[in-house]
Amino acid sequence: MAHEVEPHSCERTPEAIRTALQRRPDWLRGFEQDWLSAAADFDRSALPGR
């Protein structure tokens, strides 16, 4: 399988990841869908201090 993006080519900060995803709108849409799906299932009551 050919890689379109070098896995070590960008920083691992939220800003750098979003910038990299914005270069590929199809990847950004997929990422946002996965993020929203995971957030919907997140149990805040499981966090310490809650």
mmCIF file of the N, C-alpha and C atoms, coordinates in Angstrom:
data_MODEL
# 
_entry.id   MODEL 
# 
loop_
_atom_site.group_PDB 
_atom_site.id 
_atom_site.type_symbol 
_atom_site.label_atom_id 
_atom_site.label_alt_id 
_atom_site.label_comp_id 
_atom_site.label_asym_id 
_atom_site.label_entity_id 
_atom_site.label_seq_id 
_atom_site.pdbx_PDB_ins_code 
_atom_site.Cartn_x 
_atom_site.Cartn_y 
_atom_site.Cartn_z 
_atom_site.occupancy 
_atom_site.B_iso_or_equiv 
_atom_site.pdbx_formal_charge 
_atom_site.auth_seq_id 
_atom_site.auth_comp_id 
_atom_site.auth_asym_id 
_atom_site.auth_atom_id 
_atom_site.pdbx_PDB_model_num 
ATOM 1   N N  . MET A 1 1  ? 0.844   -1.183 0.000  1.00 0.00 ? 1  MET A N  1 
ATOM 2   C CA . MET A 1 1  ? 0.000   0.000  0.000  1.00 0.00 ? 1  MET A CA 1 
ATOM 3   C C  . MET A 1 1  ? 0.882   1.236  0.000  1.00 0.00 ? 1  MET A C  1 
ATOM 4   N N  . ALA A 1 2  ? 0.630   2.139  -0.893 1.00 0.00 ? 2  ALA A N  1 
ATOM 5   C CA . ALA A 1 2  ? 1.422   3.370  -0.989 1.00 0.00 ? 2  ALA A CA 1 
ATOM 6   C C  . ALA A 1 2  ? 0.924   4.391  0.031  1.00 0.00 ? 2  ALA A C  1 
ATOM 7   N N  . HIS A 1 3  ? 1.840   5.071  0.675  1.00 0.00 ? 3  HIS A N  1 
ATOM 8   C CA . HIS A 1 3  ? 1.484   6.116  1.633  1.00 0.00 ? 3  HIS A CA 1 
ATOM 9   C C  . HIS A 1 3  ? 1.538   7.467  0.941  1.00 0.00 ? 3  HIS A C  1 
ATOM 10  N N  . GLU A 1 4  ? 0.492   8.263  1.115  1.00 0.00 ? 4  GLU A N  1 
ATOM 11  C CA . GLU A 1 4  ? 0.462   9.591  0.515  1.00 0.00 ? 4  GLU A CA 1 
ATOM 12  C C  . GLU A 1 4  ? 1.112   10.623 1.427  1.00 0.00 ? 4  GLU A C  1 
ATOM 13  N N  . VAL A 1 5  ? 1.230   10.295 2.706  1.00 0.00 ? 5  VAL A N  1 
ATOM 14  C CA . VAL A 1 5  ? 1.773   11.234 3.682  1.00 0.00 ? 5  VAL A CA 1 
ATOM 15  C C  . VAL A 1 5  ? 2.844   10.518 4.484  1.00 0.00 ? 5  VAL A C  1 
ATOM 16  N N  . GLU A 1 6  ? 3.984   11.139 4.604  1.00 0.00 ? 6  GLU A N  1 
ATOM 17  C CA . GLU A 1 6  ? 5.058   10.593 5.431  1.00 0.00 ? 6  GLU A CA 1 
ATOM 18  C C  . GLU A 1 6  ? 4.589   10.646 6.886  1.00 0.00 ? 6  GLU A C  1 
ATOM 19  N N  . PRO A 1 7  ? 4.537   9.522  7.598  1.00 0.00 ? 7  PRO A N  1 
ATOM 20  C CA . PRO A 1 7  ? 3.983   9.516  8.951  1.00 0.00 ? 7  PRO A CA 1 
ATOM 21  C C  . PRO A 1 7  ? 4.723   10.407 9.944  1.00 0.00 ? 7  PRO A C  1 
ATOM 22  N N  . HIS A 1 8  ? 5.959   10.748 9.674  1.00 0.00 ? 8  HIS A N  1 
ATOM 23  C CA . HIS A 1 8  ? 6.729   11.567 10.605 1.00 0.00 ? 8  HIS A CA 1 
ATOM 24  C C  . HIS A 1 8  ? 6.956   12.983 10.060 1.00 0.00 ? 8  HIS A C  1 
ATOM 25  N N  . SER A 1 9  ? 6.104   13.393 9.107  1.00 0.00 ? 9  SER A N  1 
ATOM 26  C CA . SER A 1 9  ? 6.355   14.664 8.431  1.00 0.00 ? 9  SER A CA 1 
ATOM 27  C C  . SER A 1 9  ? 5.713   15.874 9.102  1.00 0.00 ? 9  SER A C  1 
ATOM 28  N N  . CYS A 1 10 ? 4.895   15.668 10.130 1.00 0.00 ? 10 CYS A N  1 
ATOM 29  C CA . CYS A 1 10 ? 4.292   16.828 10.783 1.00 0.00 ? 10 CYS A CA 1 
ATOM 30  C C  . CYS A 1 10 ? 4.348   16.667 12.297 1.00 0.00 ? 10 CYS A C  1 
ATOM 31  N N  . GLU A 1 11 ? 4.228   17.794 12.960 1.00 0.00 ? 11 GLU A N  1 
ATOM 32  C CA . GLU A 1 11 ? 4.185   17.788 14.417 1.00 0.00 ? 11 GLU A CA 1 
ATOM 33  C C  . GLU A 1 11 ? 2.926   17.076 14.880 1.00 0.00 ? 11 GLU A C  1 
ATOM 34  N N  . ARG A 1 12 ? 2.928   16.654 16.124 1.00 0.00 ? 12 ARG A N  1 
ATOM 35  C CA . ARG A 1 12 ? 1.768   15.978 16.689 1.00 0.00 ? 12 ARG A CA 1 
ATOM 36  C C  . ARG A 1 12 ? 0.978   16.931 17.593 1.00 0.00 ? 12 ARG A C  1 
ATOM 37  N N  . THR A 1 13 ? 0.801   18.161 17.131 1.00 0.00 ? 13 THR A N  1 
ATOM 38  C CA . THR A 1 13 ? 0.003   19.128 17.882 1.00 0.00 ? 13 THR A CA 1 
ATOM 39  C C  . THR A 1 13 ? -1.361  19.236 17.203 1.00 0.00 ? 13 THR A C  1 
ATOM 40  N N  . PRO A 1 14 ? -2.387  19.635 17.949 1.00 0.00 ? 14 PRO A N  1 
ATOM 41  C CA . PRO A 1 14 ? -3.711  19.781 17.315 1.00 0.00 ? 14 PRO A CA 1 
ATOM 42  C C  . PRO A 1 14 ? -3.684  20.712 16.105 1.00 0.00 ? 14 PRO A C  1 
ATOM 43  N N  . GLU A 1 15 ? -2.950  21.815 16.206 1.00 0.00 ? 15 GLU A N  1 
ATOM 44  C CA . GLU A 1 15 ? -2.898  22.770 15.103 1.00 0.00 ? 15 GLU A CA 1 
ATOM 45  C C  . GLU A 1 15 ? -2.236  22.173 13.865 1.00 0.00 ? 15 GLU A C  1 
ATOM 46  N N  . ALA A 1 16 ? -1.136  21.455 14.069 1.00 0.00 ? 16 ALA A N  1 
ATOM 47  C CA . ALA A 1 16 ? -0.418  20.848 12.943 1.00 0.00 ? 16 ALA A CA 1 
ATOM 48  C C  . ALA A 1 16 ? -1.246  19.744 12.298 1.00 0.00 ? 16 ALA A C  1 
ATOM 49  N N  . ILE A 1 17 ? -1.943  18.974 13.108 1.00 0.00 ? 17 ILE A N  1 
ATOM 50  C CA . ILE A 1 17 ? -2.774  17.901 12.570 1.00 0.00 ? 17 ILE A CA 1 
ATOM 51  C C  . ILE A 1 17 ? -3.925  18.477 11.773 1.00 0.00 ? 17 ILE A C  1 
ATOM 52  N N  . ARG A 1 18 ? -4.587  19.515 12.295 1.00 0.00 ? 18 ARG A N  1 
ATOM 53  C CA . ARG A 1 18 ? -5.691  20.138 11.562 1.00 0.00 ? 18 ARG A CA 1 
ATOM 54  C C  . ARG A 1 18 ? -5.186  20.722 10.239 1.00 0.00 ? 18 ARG A C  1 
ATOM 55  N N  . THR A 1 19 ? -4.032  21.370 10.249 1.00 0.00 ? 19 THR A N  1 
ATOM 56  C CA . THR A 1 19 ? -3.465  21.935 9.016  1.00 0.00 ? 19 THR A CA 1 
ATOM 57  C C  . THR A 1 19 ? -3.220  20.828 7.995  1.00 0.00 ? 19 THR A C  1 
ATOM 58  N N  . ALA A 1 20 ? -2.661  19.704 8.451  1.00 0.00 ? 20 ALA A N  1 
ATOM 59  C CA . ALA A 1 20 ? -2.410  18.583 7.544  1.00 0.00 ? 20 ALA A CA 1 
ATOM 60  C C  . ALA A 1 20 ? -3.723  18.024 7.007  1.00 0.00 ? 20 ALA A C  1 
ATOM 61  N N  . LEU A 1 21 ? -4.734  17.903 7.866  1.00 0.00 ? 21 LEU A N  1 
ATOM 62  C CA . LEU A 1 21 ? -6.026  17.381 7.420  1.00 0.00 ? 21 LEU A CA 1 
ATOM 63  C C  . LEU A 1 21 ? -6.709  18.333 6.445  1.00 0.00 ? 21 LEU A C  1 
ATOM 64  N N  . GLN A 1 22 ? -6.527  19.620 6.616  1.00 0.00 ? 22 GLN A N  1 
ATOM 65  C CA . GLN A 1 22 ? -7.169  20.584 5.726  1.00 0.00 ? 22 GLN A CA 1 
ATOM 66  C C  . GLN A 1 22 ? -6.624  20.492 4.303  1.00 0.00 ? 22 GLN A C  1 
ATOM 67  N N  . ARG A 1 23 ? -5.450  19.916 4.154  1.00 0.00 ? 23 ARG A N  1 
ATOM 68  C CA . ARG A 1 23 ? -4.913  19.705 2.799  1.00 0.00 ? 23 ARG A CA 1 
ATOM 69  C C  . ARG A 1 23 ? -5.675  18.609 2.069  1.00 0.00 ? 23 ARG A C  1 
ATOM 70  N N  . ARG A 1 24 ? -6.364  17.760 2.858  1.00 0.00 ? 24 ARG A N  1 
ATOM 71  C CA . ARG A 1 24 ? -7.155  16.663 2.291  1.00 0.00 ? 24 ARG A CA 1 
ATOM 72  C C  . ARG A 1 24 ? -8.566  16.739 2.858  1.00 0.00 ? 24 ARG A C  1 
ATOM 73  N N  . PRO A 1 25 ? -9.467  17.497 2.219  1.00 0.00 ? 25 PRO A N  1 
ATOM 74  C CA . PRO A 1 25 ? -10.818 17.662 2.747  1.00 0.00 ? 25 PRO A CA 1 
ATOM 75  C C  . PRO A 1 25 ? -11.541 16.336 2.998  1.00 0.00 ? 25 PRO A C  1 
ATOM 76  N N  . ASP A 1 26 ? -11.272 15.321 2.183  1.00 0.00 ? 26 ASP A N  1 
ATOM 77  C CA . ASP A 1 26 ? -11.917 14.020 2.406  1.00 0.00 ? 26 ASP A CA 1 
ATOM 78  C C  . ASP A 1 26 ? -11.447 13.398 3.721  1.00 0.00 ? 26 ASP A C  1 
ATOM 79  N N  . TRP A 1 27 ? -10.181 13.539 4.054  1.00 0.00 ? 27 TRP A N  1 
ATOM 80  C CA . TRP A 1 27 ? -9.670  13.028 5.329  1.00 0.00 ? 27 TRP A CA 1 
ATOM 81  C C  . TRP A 1 27 ? -10.235 13.837 6.480  1.00 0.00 ? 27 TRP A C  1 
ATOM 82  N N  . LEU A 1 28 ? -10.338 15.158 6.310  1.00 0.00 ? 28 LEU A N  1 
ATOM 83  C CA . LEU A 1 28 ? -10.868 16.022 7.360  1.00 0.00 ? 28 LEU A CA 1 
ATOM 84  C C  . LEU A 1 28 ? -12.314 15.655 7.671  1.00 0.00 ? 28 LEU A C  1 
ATOM 85  N N  . ARG A 1 29 ? -13.133 15.441 6.647  1.00 0.00 ? 29 ARG A N  1 
ATOM 86  C CA . ARG A 1 29 ? -14.526 15.043 6.877  1.00 0.00 ? 29 ARG A CA 1 
ATOM 87  C C  . ARG A 1 29 ? -14.590 13.730 7.643  1.00 0.00 ? 29 ARG A C  1 
ATOM 88  N N  . GLY A 1 30 ? -13.773 12.765 7.255  1.00 0.00 ? 30 GLY A N  1 
ATOM 89  C CA . GLY A 1 30 ? -13.747 11.477 7.947  1.00 0.00 ? 30 GLY A CA 1 
ATOM 90  C C  . GLY A 1 30 ? -13.309 11.619 9.391  1.00 0.00 ? 30 GLY A C  1 
ATOM 91  N N  . PHE A 1 31 ? -12.285 12.436 9.621  1.00 0.00 ? 31 PHE A N  1 
ATOM 92  C CA . PHE A 1 31 ? -11.793 12.670 10.969 1.00 0.00 ? 31 PHE A CA 1 
ATOM 93  C C  . PHE A 1 31 ? -12.870 13.317 11.831 1.00 0.00 ? 31 PHE A C  1 
ATOM 94  N N  . GLU A 1 32 ? -13.535 14.336 11.286 1.00 0.00 ? 32 GLU A N  1 
ATOM 95  C CA . GLU A 1 32 ? -14.571 15.028 12.046 1.00 0.00 ? 32 GLU A CA 1 
ATOM 96  C C  . GLU A 1 32 ? -15.737 14.105 12.363 1.00 0.00 ? 32 GLU A C  1 
ATOM 97  N N  . GLN A 1 33 ? -16.126 13.249 11.430 1.00 0.00 ? 33 GLN A N  1 
ATOM 98  C CA . GLN A 1 33 ? -17.206 12.294 11.681 1.00 0.00 ? 33 GLN A CA 1 
ATOM 99  C C  . GLN A 1 33 ? -16.804 11.318 12.791 1.00 0.00 ? 33 GLN A C  1 
ATOM 100 N N  . ASP A 1 34 ? -15.579 10.811 12.734 1.00 0.00 ? 34 ASP A N  1 
ATOM 101 C CA . ASP A 1 34 ? -15.101 9.889  13.772 1.00 0.00 ? 34 ASP A CA 1 
ATOM 102 C C  . ASP A 1 34 ? -15.040 10.584 15.126 1.00 0.00 ? 34 ASP A C  1 
ATOM 103 N N  . TRP A 1 35 ? -14.577 11.831 15.134 1.00 0.00 ? 35 TRP A N  1 
ATOM 104 C CA . TRP A 1 35 ? -14.453 12.595 16.380 1.00 0.00 ? 35 TRP A CA 1 
ATOM 105 C C  . TRP A 1 35 ? -15.832 12.799 17.017 1.00 0.00 ? 35 TRP A C  1 
ATOM 106 N N  . LEU A 1 36 ? -16.794 13.246 16.210 1.00 0.00 ? 36 LEU A N  1 
ATOM 107 C CA . LEU A 1 36 ? -18.135 13.486 16.736 1.00 0.00 ? 36 LEU A CA 1 
ATOM 108 C C  . LEU A 1 36 ? -18.788 12.198 17.212 1.00 0.00 ? 36 LEU A C  1 
ATOM 109 N N  . SER A 1 37 ? -18.549 11.119 16.516 1.00 0.00 ? 37 SER A N  1 
ATOM 110 C CA . SER A 1 37 ? -19.091 9.827  16.927 1.00 0.00 ? 37 SER A CA 1 
ATOM 111 C C  . SER A 1 37 ? -18.506 9.398  18.268 1.00 0.00 ? 37 SER A C  1 
ATOM 112 N N  . ALA A 1 38 ? -17.194 9.553  18.417 1.00 0.00 ? 38 ALA A N  1 
ATOM 113 C CA . ALA A 1 38 ? -16.543 9.192  19.682 1.00 0.00 ? 38 ALA A CA 1 
ATOM 114 C C  . ALA A 1 38 ? -16.996 10.108 20.809 1.00 0.00 ? 38 ALA A C  1 
ATOM 115 N N  . ALA A 1 39 ? -17.161 11.398 20.533 1.00 0.00 ? 39 ALA A N  1 
ATOM 116 C CA . ALA A 1 39 ? -17.591 12.346 21.560 1.00 0.00 ? 39 ALA A CA 1 
ATOM 117 C C  . ALA A 1 39 ? -18.996 12.025 22.043 1.00 0.00 ? 39 ALA A C  1 
ATOM 118 N N  . ALA A 1 40 ? -19.849 11.557 21.157 1.00 0.00 ? 40 ALA A N  1 
ATOM 119 C CA . ALA A 1 40 ? -21.220 11.217 21.538 1.00 0.00 ? 40 ALA A CA 1 
ATOM 120 C C  . ALA A 1 40 ? -21.247 10.042 22.514 1.00 0.00 ? 40 ALA A C  1 
ATOM 121 N N  . ASP A 1 41 ? -20.252 9.167  22.429 1.00 0.00 ? 41 ASP A N  1 
ATOM 122 C CA . ASP A 1 41 ? -20.196 7.988  23.295 1.00 0.00 ? 41 ASP A CA 1 
ATOM 123 C C  . ASP A 1 41 ? -19.384 8.213  24.565 1.00 0.00 ? 41 ASP A C  1 
ATOM 124 N N  . PHE A 1 42 ? -18.798 9.393  24.723 1.00 0.00 ? 42 PHE A N  1 
ATOM 125 C CA . PHE A 1 42 ? -17.906 9.677  25.838 1.00 0.00 ? 42 PHE A CA 1 
ATOM 126 C C  . PHE A 1 42 ? -18.689 9.790  27.146 1.00 0.00 ? 42 PHE A C  1 
ATOM 127 N N  . ASP A 1 43 ? -18.219 9.131  28.172 1.00 0.00 ? 43 ASP A N  1 
ATOM 128 C CA . ASP A 1 43 ? -18.869 9.144  29.478 1.00 0.00 ? 43 ASP A CA 1 
ATOM 129 C C  . ASP A 1 43 ? -18.114 10.082 30.407 1.00 0.00 ? 43 ASP A C  1 
ATOM 130 N N  . ARG A 1 44 ? -18.593 11.305 30.547 1.00 0.00 ? 44 ARG A N  1 
ATOM 131 C CA . ARG A 1 44 ? -17.910 12.296 31.377 1.00 0.00 ? 44 ARG A CA 1 
ATOM 132 C C  . ARG A 1 44 ? -17.898 11.897 32.848 1.00 0.00 ? 44 ARG A C  1 
ATOM 133 N N  . SER A 1 45 ? -18.878 11.128 33.284 1.00 0.00 ? 45 SER A N  1 
ATOM 134 C CA . SER A 1 45 ? -18.932 10.731 34.693 1.00 0.00 ? 45 SER A CA 1 
ATOM 135 C C  . SER A 1 45 ? -17.780 9.811  35.063 1.00 0.00 ? 45 SER A C  1 
ATOM 136 N N  . ALA A 1 46 ? -17.113 9.228  34.067 1.00 0.00 ? 46 ALA A N  1 
ATOM 137 C CA . ALA A 1 46 ? -15.989 8.325  34.341 1.00 0.00 ? 46 ALA A CA 1 
ATOM 138 C C  . ALA A 1 46 ? -14.694 9.081  34.618 1.00 0.00 ? 46 ALA A C  1 
ATOM 139 N N  . LEU A 1 47 ? -14.693 10.403 34.405 1.00 0.00 ? 47 LEU A N  1 
ATOM 140 C CA . LEU A 1 47 ? -13.482 11.199 34.650 1.00 0.00 ? 47 LEU A CA 1 
ATOM 141 C C  . LEU A 1 47 ? -13.225 11.330 36.149 1.00 0.00 ? 47 LEU A C  1 
ATOM 142 N N  . PRO A 1 48 ? -11.947 11.309 36.549 1.00 0.00 ? 48 PRO A N  1 
ATOM 143 C CA . PRO A 1 48 ? -11.618 11.519 37.955 1.00 0.00 ? 48 PRO A CA 1 
ATOM 144 C C  . PRO A 1 48 ? -12.094 12.903 38.414 1.00 0.00 ? 48 PRO A C  1 
ATOM 145 N N  . GLY A 1 49 ? -12.549 12.984 39.648 1.00 0.00 ? 49 GLY A N  1 
ATOM 146 C CA . GLY A 1 49 ? -12.974 14.260 40.185 1.00 0.00 ? 49 GLY A CA 1 
ATOM 147 C C  . GLY A 1 49 ? -14.400 14.617 39.845 1.00 0.00 ? 49 GLY A C  1 
ATOM 148 N N  . ARG A 1 50 ? -15.100 13.742 39.187 1.00 0.00 ? 50 ARG A N  1 
ATOM 149 C CA . ARG A 1 50 ? -16.509 14.000 38.839 1.00 0.00 ? 50 ARG A CA 1 
ATOM 150 C C  . ARG A 1 50 ? -17.416 13.340 39.833 1.00 0.00 ? 50 ARG A C  1 
# 
